[in-house]
Amino acid sequence: MKKHDQDFLTAIYQNALTACRSINNVISKVKAEQLKSELANQITLFSQISADCDNLANELNIKLKDLNLYEKSSMWFKINMATLFDKTCRNIASITILGNTMGVVDLLCVMSDCQGCNPKIMTIANKLKTFEEESINNLKVFLNKEYNRGQKDNCGTINKNTTPSSNSTRQNTKSKKSTNSIDDNSTNADL
């Protein structure tokens, strides 16, 4: 039974560590304070769950395994590639939601396989599952087009999403300039 408990606790520990490290890799790219705050909260809670696993492992005399170097490098590379050209709140929230969703799926599979394990381990697993599901819900607001409209993106520029009325105002202004240029018999490079 101890081997089963060790595998279960290690899976929870690695799940929380992966989430924590992934968010740490992406948070430096975030300029929007609301998203940065949400991600910082997630780092704190995932770190707490990792510490809970560590404490329980010591109590149960279980040795936890960290991710190997390949897994860490692969995770870092994937996150940096996914944010290389798109550092918007929407993209970063999407990446984080996908990571949390993968964490929930992996955790549900492990929980299903480990029925009858130490109840303290199952308590930590349920805590992690609940937290990951809440994190997904908290990040959904950043996917909303309305949230991103008019907000500065992570590069500090204003998002190009505009309301239809302001877009048509710009087009009308351009039309008037073009008409005035034609009326003045001057050459217009835009024509």
C-alpha positions as CSV (number, residue, x, y, z in Angstrom):
1,M,0.0,0.0,0.0
2,K,2.9,2.4,0.7
3,K,4.0,2.2,-3.0
4,H,0.5,3.1,-4.1
5,D,0.5,6.0,-1.6
6,Q,3.9,7.2,-2.8
7,D,2.8,7.2,-6.5
8,F,-0.4,9.0,-5.7
9,L,1.2,11.7,-3.5
10,T,4.0,12.1,-6.1
11,A,1.5,12.7,-8.8
12,I,-0.3,15.4,-6.8
13,Y,3.1,17.0,-5.9
14,Q,4.3,17.0,-9.6
15,N,0.9,18.4,-10.7
16,A,1.1,21.3,-8.3
17,L,4.8,21.9,-9.1
18,T,4.2,21.9,-12.8
19,A,1.4,24.5,-12.4
20,C,3.5,26.6,-10.1
21,R,6.6,26.6,-12.4
22,S,4.5,27.2,-15.6
23,I,2.8,30.2,-14.1
24,N,6.2,31.5,-12.8
25,N,7.5,31.2,-16.4
26,V,4.6,33.3,-17.8
27,I,3.9,35.9,-15.1
28,S,6.9,38.0,-16.0
29,K,5.3,38.6,-19.4
30,V,2.1,40.0,-17.9
31,K,1.6,43.7,-17.5
32,A,-2.1,43.8,-16.7
33,E,-2.4,44.1,-12.9
34,Q,-5.6,42.1,-12.6
35,L,-4.2,39.1,-14.4
36,K,-0.9,39.4,-12.7
37,S,-2.7,39.4,-9.3
38,E,-4.7,36.3,-10.3
39,L,-1.6,34.4,-11.4
40,A,0.3,35.4,-8.3
41,N,-2.5,34.0,-6.2
42,Q,-2.3,30.8,-8.1
43,I,1.4,30.5,-7.5
44,T,0.8,31.0,-3.8
45,L,-1.8,28.3,-3.6
46,F,0.0,25.8,-5.8
47,S,3.1,26.3,-3.6
48,Q,1.0,25.7,-0.5
49,I,-0.3,22.4,-2.0
50,S,3.3,21.4,-2.9
51,A,4.3,22.1,0.7
52,D,1.3,20.1,2.0
53,C,2.5,17.2,-0.1
54,D,6.0,17.6,1.2
55,N,4.8,17.7,4.8
56,L,2.6,14.6,4.4
57,A,5.5,12.8,2.6
58,N,7.7,13.4,5.7
59,E,4.9,12.2,8.0
60,L,4.3,9.0,6.0
61,N,8.1,8.5,5.3
62,I,7.5,8.7,1.5
63,K,10.1,10.0,-0.9
64,L,8.7,12.4,-3.5
65,K,10.2,12.7,-7.0
66,D,10.5,16.0,-8.8
67,L,10.1,16.4,-12.5
68,N,13.1,15.4,-14.5
69,L,15.2,17.9,-16.4
70,Y,13.7,17.1,-19.8
71,E,10.1,17.7,-18.5
72,K,11.2,21.1,-17.0
73,S,13.0,22.2,-20.1
74,S,10.1,21.1,-22.4
75,M,7.6,23.0,-20.2
76,W,9.7,26.1,-20.3
77,F,10.2,25.9,-24.1
78,K,6.5,25.3,-24.8
79,I,5.4,28.3,-22.7
80,N,8.0,30.6,-24.3
81,M,7.0,29.6,-27.8
82,A,3.3,30.1,-27.0
83,T,3.9,33.6,-25.8
84,L,6.7,34.6,-28.2
85,F,4.4,36.6,-30.5
86,D,1.3,37.0,-28.4
87,K,1.6,38.3,-24.9
88,T,-2.0,39.5,-24.6
89,C,-4.1,38.8,-21.5
90,R,-6.3,36.5,-23.6
91,N,-3.5,34.3,-24.8
92,I,-1.8,34.1,-21.4
93,A,-5.2,33.2,-19.8
94,S,-5.8,30.6,-22.5
95,I,-2.4,29.0,-21.9
96,T,-3.0,28.9,-18.1
97,I,-6.5,27.6,-18.5
98,L,-5.3,24.8,-20.7
99,G,-2.6,23.9,-18.2
100,N,-5.1,23.9,-15.3
101,T,-7.4,21.7,-17.4
102,M,-4.7,19.2,-18.1
103,G,-3.9,19.2,-14.4
104,V,-7.5,18.4,-13.5
105,V,-7.7,15.6,-16.1
106,D,-4.5,14.1,-14.9
107,L,-5.6,14.4,-11.3
108,L,-9.0,12.8,-11.9
109,C,-7.3,9.8,-13.6
110,V,-4.9,9.4,-10.7
111,M,-7.7,9.8,-8.1
112,S,-9.7,7.1,-9.9
113,D,-6.8,4.7,-9.9
114,C,-6.0,5.4,-6.2
115,Q,-9.3,4.6,-4.4
116,G,-8.5,3.2,-1.0
117,C,-5.2,5.2,-0.6
118,N,-4.4,7.2,2.5
119,P,-7.4,9.6,3.2
120,K,-4.9,12.4,3.9
121,I,-3.6,12.1,0.4
122,M,-7.1,12.1,-1.1
123,T,-7.8,15.3,0.9
124,I,-4.9,17.0,-0.7
125,A,-5.9,15.7,-4.1
126,N,-9.5,17.1,-3.7
127,K,-8.0,20.4,-2.5
128,L,-5.9,20.6,-5.6
129,K,-8.8,19.6,-7.9
130,T,-11.1,22.3,-6.4
131,F,-8.4,24.9,-6.7
132,E,-7.6,24.1,-10.3
133,E,-11.3,24.2,-11.2
134,E,-11.7,27.6,-9.4
135,S,-8.6,28.9,-11.2
136,I,-10.1,28.0,-14.6
137,N,-13.3,29.9,-13.7
138,N,-11.3,32.9,-12.4
139,L,-9.3,33.2,-15.7
140,K,-12.3,33.0,-18.0
141,V,-12.9,36.8,-17.6
142,F,-9.6,37.4,-19.4
143,L,-10.8,35.5,-22.5
144,N,-13.7,38.0,-22.9
145,K,-13.4,40.3,-25.8
146,E,-15.0,43.1,-23.8
147,Y,-12.3,42.8,-21.1
148,N,-9.6,43.1,-23.7
149,R,-11.2,45.9,-25.6
150,G,-9.3,49.2,-25.0
151,Q,-6.9,47.6,-22.5
152,K,-3.2,47.9,-22.9
153,D,-1.8,44.6,-24.0
154,N,1.4,43.2,-22.4
155,C,3.6,45.2,-24.8
156,G,2.0,48.4,-23.5
157,T,0.1,49.2,-26.7
158,I,-3.6,49.7,-26.9
159,N,-5.5,46.7,-28.1
160,K,-6.9,47.2,-31.6
161,N,-10.3,45.9,-30.7
162,T,-12.6,48.9,-30.9
163,T,-16.3,49.4,-30.8
164,P,-18.2,49.5,-34.1
165,S,-19.1,53.2,-33.6
166,S,-15.5,54.4,-33.0
167,N,-14.4,52.3,-36.0
168,S,-16.9,53.9,-38.3
169,T,-15.9,57.3,-37.0
170,R,-12.4,56.7,-38.0
171,Q,-13.5,55.6,-41.5
172,N,-15.7,58.7,-41.9
173,T,-12.7,60.9,-40.9
174,K,-10.6,59.1,-43.6
175,S,-13.3,59.6,-46.2
176,K,-13.6,63.3,-45.5
177,K,-9.8,63.7,-45.8
178,S,-9.8,61.8,-49.1
179,T,-12.7,63.9,-50.4
180,N,-11.0,67.1,-49.4
181,S,-7.8,66.1,-51.2
182,I,-9.7,65.2,-54.4
183,D,-11.6,68.5,-54.3
184,D,-8.3,70.4,-53.9
185,N,-7.1,68.7,-57.1
186,S,-4.0,67.4,-55.3
187,T,-2.6,63.9,-55.8
188,N,-3.6,61.4,-53.2
189,A,-1.3,58.4,-52.8
190,D,-4.1,56.4,-51.1
191,L,-6.2,56.5,-54.3
